[in-house]
Amino acid sequence: MKKEIVVTPGPMSKTSGWRTQKPVVEKGACKKCGICVKVCPDGCIALGPDGIEIDYDYCKGCLICVTECPFKAFKVVEEK
């Protein structure tokens, strides 16, 4: 019998410390198309009632969302 392993996000799995830059959504430019949600390899982008929301605790700063957004709705900010 194979035992199922369940991984739940927690403080030990936060990956934000890997980032040197982070994507920031420019709300006025975002058309809420959801492309960034689909291409995020870490699943830390969601489409909420107020538009795109990024969970920065798990965003590694790969910036795939920035390059794939057809509306150029992201800006890149240096991590402090």
C-alpha positions in Angstrom: 0.0 0.0 0.0 1.4 3.3 -1.1 1.2 6.2 1.4 0.1 9.6 0.0 2.4 12.5 0.8 0.7 15.8 1.3 2.7 19.0 1.3 1.1 22.1 2.8 2.5 25.6 2.4 4.0 26.9 5.6 6.9 29.1 6.8 9.5 26.5 5.9 8.4 26.4 2.2 8.3 30.2 1.6 10.6 31.0 -1.3 10.5 34.8 -1.5 14.1 35.0 -0.2 15.3 33.8 -3.6 14.1 37.0 -5.4 16.2 39.9 -6.5 13.3 41.5 -8.4 9.6 41.2 -8.1 6.6 41.7 -10.5 4.1 44.4 -9.5 0.7 44.7 -11.2 -0.3 48.1 -12.6 -4.0 47.8 -12.0 -5.0 50.3 -14.7 -3.2 48.3 -17.4 -4.4 44.9 -16.3 -7.3 43.5 -18.4 -7.8 40.5 -16.0 -7.2 38.0 -18.9 -5.6 35.5 -16.5 -2.6 34.6 -18.7 -0.2 35.4 -15.9 -2.2 33.0 -13.6 -1.8 30.2 -16.1 1.9 30.7 -16.8 3.1 31.2 -13.2 5.2 28.0 -12.4 4.7 28.5 -8.6 0.9 29.1 -8.7 1.3 32.3 -6.6 -0.8 34.5 -8.9 -4.5 34.6 -8.6 -7.4 36.4 -10.2 -9.4 37.9 -7.4 -12.4 40.3 -7.3 -10.1 43.3 -7.4 -7.9 41.9 -10.2 -4.5 40.1 -10.1 -3.1 39.2 -6.7 0.4 37.9 -6.1 1.4 35.9 -3.1 4.9 37.3 -2.6 5.7 34.7 0.1 6.0 32.2 -2.7 6.9 34.3 -5.7 10.5 33.4 -6.7 10.8 36.4 -9.1 11.2 34.4 -12.3 9.2 37.2 -14.1 7.5 34.9 -16.6 4.3 36.8 -15.8 6.0 40.0 -16.9 7.2 38.6 -20.2 3.9 36.8 -21.1 1.5 39.6 -20.3 0.2 40.9 -23.6 -0.9 44.2 -22.0 2.4 45.0 -20.3 0.5 45.3 -17.0 3.5 44.5 -14.8 6.5 46.5 -13.7 9.6 45.0 -12.3 10.8 46.3 -8.9 14.1 45.7 -7.3 13.8 43.7 -4.1 14.9 45.6 -1.0 
